[in-house]
Amino acid sequence: MNLSQKTGLKRLSRCADGTLRLLSMKGTEMETTKLSQDHTDQHRFCDAARDALYHTIFSRRGVRGQFTPEPVDEAMLSRVLMAAHYAPSVGFMQPWSFTIVRAHETKQKVHALFNKAHAEAADMFEGEKRETYRNLKLEGILEAPINICVTCDKDRAGPVVIGRTHIPQMDLHSTVCAVQNLWLASRAEGLGLGWVSILDQDKLKETLGIPENVEPVAYLCLGHVSYFHDKPELQKAGWRKRLPLDELIHFEHFEQASDDPYATRLLQEMRSQQQHLENGG
Ligand SMILES: Cc1cc2nc3c(=O)[nH]c(=O)nc-3n(C[C@H](O)[C@H](O)[C@H](O)COP(=O)(O)O)c2cc1C
């Protein structure tokens, strides 16, 4: 019997995993009370915050047809644009700008560009797919109260940018990170967002007066919605299925399979998580 058992003393102990524990005797049993987070847990959000983040990610949708005319409050719009602006960017160059379109006449001009490109695109599909494509709604330009053109200024931080020295399109990738932040923040606000990419880039630049050295990356439709689809519309329409994530994972080498137990456990975990998600979990 040691001292703490004899005297009922309590003792603080730092465990190997970095947590602080209070050790005390309860009868003949040693009781341990965890005082701090696990070492690996210390930066993790609380369950509610983590659940909210994953809920945002898994319930985000590309929205085209469910916009309502309800205006988007300035504070809300400012928050989602702020979320976009706090995205990561190569060399912290923040190459993005946001052109906000609210005027019906401007939307009509962009819509006309869409109609033209959409007709051209239809001709690129064969047979049955062409008919299905024609019947898909692929934009909400006129219905959405706000349209936003997200652009990338390749000259924003001078000619040599940390991290862009060998892959020049890293500024475009950064701009897409901003779009994704905007998309997720919108979902959390209950706003629907749709990306319209079936547009002639040069004509879009001309319509919105975008300078020569600035590239449009995303044309977005944003607004309150009557509902969100639970699954991607293209999945519901039978256009494409969600791919199994475990088939897209490679270990060490793109072309080689792995029999490492860690890999096996990870893939198994993915299969069950994805099944849960696809079943509406
Ligand atoms: C780069 C990019 C371009 C897209 N362009 C269009 C588009 O022109 N029209 C459209 O309806 N959806 C467009 N989408 C939305 C996708 O169709 C949608 O994300 C996909 O079908 C998955 O559905 P979900 O976003 O609801 O999960 C685009 C998405 C991305 C990321």
The ligand as an ORCA input file, in Angstrom:
! r2SCAN-3c Opt
* xyz 0 1
  C     -15.682     24.726    -60.863
  C     -17.153     24.431    -60.804
  C     -17.972     24.807    -61.862
  C     -19.332     24.551    -61.815
  N     -20.142     24.981    -62.832
  C     -21.471     24.795    -62.761
  C     -22.348     25.305    -63.761
  O     -21.941     25.922    -64.727
  N     -23.675     25.092    -63.602
  C     -24.179     24.406    -62.542
  O     -25.407     24.243    -62.456
  N     -23.373     23.926    -61.567
  C     -22.048     24.098    -61.651
  N     -21.234     23.629    -60.663
  C     -21.814     22.887    -59.537
  C     -21.621     21.390    -59.700
  O     -22.446     20.888    -60.708
  C     -21.936     20.728    -58.347
  O     -21.022     21.186    -57.408
  C     -21.874     19.206    -58.413
  O     -22.871     18.720    -59.252
  C     -22.033     18.591    -57.038
  O     -23.229     19.026    -56.416
  P     -23.251     19.809    -55.047
  O     -22.443     21.055    -55.209
  O     -24.704     20.101    -54.781
  O     -22.652     18.927    -54.009
  C     -19.883     23.877    -60.698
  C     -19.052     23.498    -59.637
  C     -17.709     23.775    -59.688
  C     -16.834     23.382    -58.514
*
